[in-house]
Amino acid sequence: MRIAIAGGTGTLGRQVADELRSRGHEVRVLSRRSPEYRVDLTTGDGLDEALVGCDVVVDASNNQTSTKDAARTLVEGSRRLLAAEDAAGVRHHVCVSIVGCDQVPMGYFKVKTEQEGVVEAGPVPWTVVRATQFHELMDMVFTKGARWRVLPVPRARLQTVASADAARAVADVAEAAPRRGRVEVTGPETVDARALARRWRSITGRRALLLPLPLPGKAGRALRAGVATSERPDVRGTVPFDDWLRDAVATRSRTSGPGADNGKRGSGDGTP
């Protein structure tokens, strides 16, 4: 099949593209930075040409700079993308979304919920793949906080998944017929966010104070109740966060030059 990946240069999109190529599909990578199929979802530039002859489109696009910018890319961009797909005769639209997004009344989650609504009402047969937070995202969040020697973490039940596991699930969906429904993809274990931060601190050796971050209101209650997890996902990833992180730390250590800062600054301070 000929499959286009919107957001194909991002963390997930790159891996979906590689996975589909390994299965023998012709893949087109669509993004503003793509050397061949340069596309801008906020304007629609390049879409018509990029989708000619495509059977499937995977939308792995992302924009978290602000809620307004996210809506321009994910909501308005989805409308433009679906219209171009309809004109090109695309048979299956795969939208990547977030587990529990419709139960968390916060900016980006609300945008993802609205994006799903656009897809469901659109003219192209569809499947929504909802994934939990990626291991890579949590590592990035903790790393940024540790630069200031502090990890502000709310109480929340998480079920993080390796993006490689999610990419394989998305590729499976792209090869299959449209469901006009959702597929949930999670990691192999459910853990409290603060426990995850302590494990990150221990494995990376970063010295940072774990600071409880109150998250009041409906959003806080929802995350504490576990809406970002799934007891019976359609696909459960196989790589636990700790194993993924140890590999990531080892890789960073190998690729850093002599004397480079590998992010290790002594042991954690043991703050619960």
C-alpha positions as CSV (number, residue, x, y, z in Angstrom):
1,M,0.0,0.0,0.0
2,R,0.9,3.6,-0.4
3,I,0.7,5.2,3.1
4,A,1.2,8.9,4.0
5,I,2.3,9.8,7.5
6,A,1.3,13.3,8.6
7,G,3.8,14.4,11.2
8,G,6.2,11.7,9.9
9,T,9.3,13.4,11.3
10,G,8.1,13.4,14.9
11,T,8.9,10.9,17.6
12,L,6.1,8.5,16.8
13,G,5.7,9.4,13.1
14,R,9.3,8.4,12.3
15,Q,8.9,5.0,13.9
16,V,5.6,4.4,12.2
17,A,7.2,5.2,8.8
18,D,10.1,2.9,9.5
19,E,7.8,0.1,10.6
20,L,5.6,0.3,7.5
21,R,8.6,0.4,5.2
22,S,10.0,-2.7,6.8
23,R,6.7,-4.4,6.0
24,G,7.1,-3.5,2.3
25,H,4.8,-0.5,2.0
26,E,5.5,2.7,0.1
27,V,5.6,5.5,2.7
28,R,5.4,9.2,2.2
29,V,6.5,11.4,5.1
30,L,4.5,14.6,5.3
31,S,5.6,17.5,7.4
32,R,6.8,21.1,7.2
33,R,10.4,19.8,7.3
34,S,10.0,16.8,4.9
35,P,12.5,17.0,2.1
36,E,10.1,15.5,-0.5
37,Y,6.5,16.0,0.7
38,R,6.5,19.3,2.5
39,V,3.0,19.9,4.0
40,D,1.6,22.5,6.3
41,L,-1.6,21.4,8.0
42,T,-2.3,24.9,9.3
43,T,-2.6,26.2,5.7
44,G,-3.2,23.1,3.6
45,D,-0.1,23.8,1.5
46,G,1.2,20.7,-0.2
47,L,-1.6,18.4,0.8
48,D,-3.2,17.7,-2.6
49,E,0.1,16.8,-4.2
50,A,1.3,14.7,-1.3
51,L,-1.8,12.5,-1.2
52,V,-2.1,11.6,-4.8
53,G,-2.5,7.8,-5.1
54,C,-2.4,7.2,-1.3
55,D,-4.5,4.4,0.2
56,V,-4.1,5.3,3.9
57,V,-3.2,8.4,5.9
58,V,-1.8,8.2,9.4
59,D,-2.1,11.5,11.3
60,A,0.7,11.5,13.9
61,S,0.9,15.3,13.8
62,N,1.5,17.3,17.0
63,N,1.7,20.8,18.3
64,Q,1.9,21.6,22.0
65,T,3.3,25.2,21.9
66,S,-0.1,26.5,23.0
67,T,-3.7,25.4,23.1
68,K,-4.5,27.8,20.2
69,D,-1.7,26.5,18.1
70,A,-2.6,22.9,18.9
71,A,-6.2,23.6,17.7
72,R,-4.9,25.1,14.4
73,T,-2.8,22.1,13.7
74,L,-4.9,19.2,15.0
75,V,-8.5,20.4,14.6
76,E,-8.5,22.8,11.7
77,G,-5.6,20.8,10.2
78,S,-7.6,17.6,10.4
79,R,-10.4,19.2,8.5
80,R,-8.0,20.2,5.7
81,L,-6.3,16.8,5.7
82,L,-9.6,14.9,5.5
83,A,-10.9,17.1,2.7
84,A,-7.7,16.5,0.7
85,E,-8.0,12.7,1.5
86,D,-11.5,12.6,0.3
87,A,-10.6,14.3,-3.0
88,A,-7.6,11.9,-3.4
89,G,-9.7,8.8,-2.8
90,V,-7.9,7.8,0.4
91,R,-9.7,4.7,2.0
92,H,-8.6,4.9,5.6
93,H,-7.7,7.7,8.0
94,V,-5.8,6.7,11.1
95,C,-5.8,9.3,13.9
96,V,-3.4,9.0,16.8
97,S,-4.9,10.3,20.0
98,I,-4.5,9.9,23.8
99,V,-6.1,7.4,26.2
100,G,-8.7,9.2,28.3
101,C,-8.4,12.6,26.6
102,D,-12.2,13.1,26.7
103,Q,-12.2,12.8,30.5
104,V,-9.5,15.3,31.3
105,P,-10.7,19.0,31.0
106,M,-7.4,20.5,30.2
107,G,-6.2,22.4,27.1
108,Y,-4.3,19.9,25.0
109,F,-6.6,17.0,26.0
110,K,-9.7,19.0,25.0
111,V,-8.1,19.7,21.6
112,K,-7.4,16.0,21.0
113,T,-11.0,15.2,21.9
114,E,-12.2,17.9,19.4
115,Q,-9.8,16.4,16.8
116,E,-11.4,13.0,17.3
117,G,-14.8,14.5,16.7
118,V,-13.7,16.0,13.4
119,V,-12.4,12.7,12.3
120,E,-15.6,10.8,13.3
121,A,-17.7,13.3,11.4
122,G,-15.4,13.4,8.4
123,P,-15.9,11.9,4.9
124,V,-13.1,9.3,5.1
125,P,-13.4,5.9,6.9
126,W,-11.4,6.1,10.1
127,T,-9.8,4.5,13.1
128,V,-8.6,6.3,16.2
129,V,-5.6,4.9,17.9
130,R,-5.5,6.1,21.5
131,A,-2.1,5.6,23.2
132,T,-1.0,6.4,26.8
133,Q,1.9,8.8,27.4
134,F,5.2,7.7,25.9
135,H,8.2,6.8,27.9
136,E,10.1,9.4,25.9
137,L,7.7,12.1,27.0
138,M,8.1,11.3,30.7
139,D,11.9,11.2,30.4
140,M,11.8,14.6,28.7
141,V,9.6,16.1,31.3
142,F,11.7,14.8,34.2
143,T,14.9,15.9,32.5
144,K,13.7,19.4,32.1
145,G,12.7,19.6,35.7
146,A,16.0,18.2,36.9
147,R,17.8,21.1,35.3
148,W,16.5,23.2,38.1
149,R,17.1,20.4,40.7
150,V,13.3,19.9,41.2
151,L,10.7,17.5,39.9
152,P,7.2,18.9,40.3
153,V,4.9,15.9,39.9
154,P,1.1,15.6,40.5
155,R,-0.6,12.5,41.8
156,A,-1.7,10.6,38.7
157,R,-2.0,7.0,37.6
158,L,0.0,6.4,34.4
159,Q,0.6,3.5,32.1
160,T,3.4,4.8,29.9
161,V,4.3,3.0,26.7
162,A,7.4,2.9,24.5
163,S,6.8,4.8,21.3
164,A,8.2,1.8,19.4
165,D,5.5,-0.4,20.8
166,A,2.9,2.3,19.9
167,A,4.3,2.6,16.4
168,R,3.9,-1.1,15.7
169,A,0.3,-0.9,16.9
170,V,-0.4,2.0,14.6
171,A,1.2,0.2,11.7
172,D,-1.1,-2.8,12.3
173,V,-4.1,-0.5,12.3
174,A,-2.9,1.2,9.1
175,E,-2.7,-2.2,7.3
176,A,-6.2,-3.3,8.5
177,A,-9.7,-2.1,7.4
178,P,-11.1,1.0,9.0
179,R,-12.9,0.3,12.3
180,R,-14.9,3.5,12.7
181,G,-13.9,3.0,16.3
182,R,-11.0,3.2,18.7
183,V,-8.0,1.0,19.5
184,E,-6.3,1.5,22.9
185,V,-2.5,1.1,23.3
186,T,-0.9,1.1,26.7
187,G,2.3,0.2,28.4
188,P,2.7,-3.0,30.4
189,E,2.4,-1.5,33.9
190,T,0.4,1.0,35.8
191,V,2.3,3.2,38.2
192,D,1.8,6.5,40.2
193,A,3.5,9.4,38.5
194,R,5.5,10.2,41.7
195,A,6.8,6.6,41.9
196,L,7.8,6.9,38.2
197,A,9.7,10.1,39.0
198,R,11.6,8.3,41.8
199,R,12.5,5.5,39.5
200,W,13.7,7.9,36.9
201,R,15.8,9.7,39.4
202,S,17.4,6.4,40.6
203,I,18.2,5.1,37.1
204,T,19.6,8.4,35.7
205,G,21.4,9.3,38.9
206,R,20.1,12.8,38.8
207,R,19.9,14.9,41.9
208,A,16.5,16.5,42.1
209,L,13.9,17.2,44.8
210,L,10.6,15.5,44.2
211,L,8.0,18.2,44.7
212,P,4.3,17.2,45.1
213,L,2.3,19.3,42.6
214,P,-1.4,19.8,43.6
215,L,-3.7,19.4,40.6
216,P,-7.2,20.5,41.8
217,G,-10.6,20.2,40.2
218,K,-12.0,17.7,37.8
219,A,-8.8,17.2,35.9
220,G,-6.9,16.3,39.1
221,R,-9.6,13.9,40.2
222,A,-9.7,12.2,36.8
223,L,-5.9,11.7,36.6
224,R,-5.8,10.3,40.2
225,A,-8.6,8.0,39.3
226,G,-6.6,6.6,36.4
227,V,-8.4,7.9,33.2
228,A,-4.9,8.0,31.5
229,T,-4.8,4.2,31.9
230,S,-6.7,1.2,30.6
231,E,-7.3,-2.1,32.3
232,R,-8.2,-3.9,29.1
233,P,-6.3,-2.2,26.2
234,D,-6.5,-3.6,22.7
235,V,-2.7,-3.6,22.6
236,R,-0.4,-3.8,25.6
237,G,3.3,-2.8,25.1
238,T,6.0,-5.1,26.3
239,V,8.8,-2.7,27.3
240,P,8.6,-1.4,30.9
241,F,9.7,2.2,31.6
242,D,12.7,1.1,33.7
243,D,14.1,-1.2,30.9
244,W,13.5,1.5,28.3
245,L,15.2,4.2,30.5
246,R,18.2,2.0,31.2
247,D,18.7,1.5,27.5
248,A,18.2,5.2,26.8
249,V,20.8,6.2,29.5
250,A,23.3,3.6,28.1
251,T,22.8,5.0,24.6
252,R,23.3,8.5,25.7
253,S,26.4,7.5,27.5
254,R,27.9,5.8,24.4
255,T,27.1,8.7,22.1
256,S,28.5,11.4,24.4
257,G,32.1,12.4,23.8
258,P,34.8,12.2,26.5
259,G,34.1,14.5,29.3
260,A,30.6,15.3,28.1
261,D,27.7,15.8,30.6
262,N,25.7,12.6,30.5
263,G,23.1,13.9,32.9
264,K,24.5,12.0,35.9
265,R,24.9,14.2,38.9
266,G,25.0,11.9,41.8
267,S,22.4,9.9,43.6
268,G,18.8,11.0,44.2
269,D,18.1,12.7,47.6
270,G,15.6,10.1,48.7
271,T,12.6,12.5,48.9
272,P,9.4,10.5,48.9
